[in-house]
Amino acid sequence: MIKQYIWIKNNRFRRKLQLYKRLAKMSFDITTTFYTVLFFGYVGFAFVRTGGVDTSFISNIIISITMMEITFSSVFTFLPIVFLIRAFRHAGMVITTSEHTLLYLPYTTRQLLQLSFSERMIKTCLIALVSALIVYFIFPIFWSFFAPMIGVYVLVSILMTYVEWKFFQLSFFQKTTVLIITLLAQLLRVFLDIQLFALIVFIVLIILNVVLYRRRTLRIDWQKVTAFSDFHVWNMPIISQATKVKWQKERHYPLWQRMKWWKRPFRYEHRKLYSRLIFIHLEKHIKTVGQFVGTTFILLLATMFIHKLLFYFALIIVALAYKSFVVALLRSLLFTGVLAHLPWKLGTFTRSFYHWMFVLLLPQCILLIVFVWKFFEFITIAIVVVLATAFVVYLKRSLDSFQKQMQGLGKS
């Protein structure tokens, strides 16, 4: 199996090398190459004539590092959390669709995982070796500080391989639970000596590797693993930037579509059906919705700590912007997607849209509560109540006006 595995890697390397060669031929001609070489030659000549680079900043970096008092034990207890957070989107071992096809031959999953594990170990050691050589010639405190740090990175990377592999297979809520438990376990650093705590972490990682090694072939979501691996291997930012073609991940159903509550049957009434269609439309435009909600939230949060009067003005601006955003969102709902090709009841659809509008207002409502609690006065409460009431009435009238406008278009 080793020969076939290496053959796949070599062919992939050749394919990527051909892509980069084509990009180089497209980007550089004789004239561009000549002036590029001339430019770098001038930079090198100026570098030599001026006496090189001022190395005082390196001394400042060394002083800053020594003052932070970073130890081997502290890094060893911190790195597993970094790898665990990365495992939300990283499978630990890269197994693309090409490597997965080897399982159709008389080879086992254990052999494939063993080769992937060995590949990760070799890559980690090579990266650590190159980094060590670079750092050795730059920093004089290599053996006292950087050598142990590089060593602990290699050790943690090897110990976390199967942990990342099994962690990646879990559901989102299971991952979140494990991560929260891991972060809470870090509180033991307050009560225990850092070296003792590092020893406990090391023992726990060894036990996890023994247990997970035996279970590494169980419940593998190969579609999820290969989708990540294909994107990880073939996502080449330089080529994507030059060709304006981005490598897209294989589409999976969103998290909420895999929930049991989403799969439950519901009554096919207009209001229930419209509510689900609105939810799907918001999910498709979650980036735009998130940007709008985040921007208005930051605006209110910033003005709240500057001055009360400025916060009131910001609240009015957010209300006006929210009205325009909601009307535009409602219009896009009616004229894009499945609703553009189906008959619909505008009144029922608008009423179904109301509660989603207030869901989008929840972050701003939380800030309003915080603002009232911070400036707890009768005049503050009165102004906030008046502004909130005026906003609801203004939004309701805007939607009613939009509904009449659409009905007029329908009659005509």
C-alpha positions, 0 to 999 in steps of 0.5 A: 500500500505504501507504493500506491500511497506515495504514487498518489502523493507524487502525482498530486505534487506534479499536478500542483507544480504544473499549475504553478508553472502555468501561473508563472508563465502567464504572470511573467514574460521576458520584460517583467522578469528583467525588471523584477531581477533588476529591482531585486538586484538594486535592493540587494546592492542598497542593502549591502551599501547601507551596512545591512539591517538594523538588528536592534529590534532583534535584541528588543524581541529577545528582551521581551521574550525573556521577560514573559517567563514562558516555560516548557510546562505552560506551553505544553498545557496551552497547546492542546487547547489550540489543537482542539480549537483547530480540530473544529475544521481540521481532521488531524489527518489529511485523507483526500478522495484519492487516498480514500479510493485505496480502500476499494483495493485489498487494503484496510482502514488501519493501514490507511490511517497508519500511513496518514499518521506517519505522514503527519509525523514526518511533516511536523518533524521537517517543519520543526527542523527547518524552523529550528535552523532559521531561528538558530541563526537569528536568535542567540537564545535558541538552546535555552528557549526556542529549542524546548518550545519547538520540541514541545510543539512536535510532542503535542502535535503527535499526541493530539493527532488521534484526539483531533481525528476523533474530535473532528467526527463529533457533532457541533454540540459534542465538540463545544461540550468537550472544549468547555470541559477542557477550558474548565480543566485549565482552572486547575492551574490556579491550585496546582503547580504548573509542572505538576499540571503539565504532568497530569496533561501528559498522562491524560494525553497518553491515556487518550491516545491508547484508548483512541488508537483502538477506536480510530477506525470506528464511526468515521464520517468519510464524506466529512473527512474527504471534503475537508481534505480535498479543500485543504489540499487543493485550495491554492490562494495564489492561483485562486487570486490570479484566476478569480476562481475559488475552490469551493468545499463540497456542500453539506447540509447546514447544521440546523437541517440535520437536527431532529426538530427540523425533520419533524413533520409540520402542518402545511399551513400558509403561515408555517410554510412561509416561516420556514421559507423565510428561515431558509432565505435568511440562512442563505443571506446570513453573511449580509444579515450578520454584517448589518446586525454586527455593525448596528450593534457595534455602533450602539455599543460604542456610543453607549460609552461615549454619551447618552445623547449620542446613544439616542441619535445612534438609536434613531439612525439604527431604526431608520437603517433597520427599516430600509434593511427589513423592507429590502429583505422582504422584497428579496424574499418575494422576488427571489427563490421559490416564492417568485414562482408560486402564488402567495398571500401577502398579508399572511406572509407579512405577518409570518415575517414579523417575528423574524424581524424581532429576532434580528433585533435581539442583540440591540434589545440586549444593549437597550437593557444594559443602557437602561440598567447603566443609566437607571433614571426615570427620564432615561426609561421614558425616552427609551420607551418612547423611542422603542414605541415610535420605532415599532409604529414606524416599522409597522406603517412601513410594512403596511405601506409596502404591502399596499404597494405590492397589492397595487402592483398585483392589481395592475 
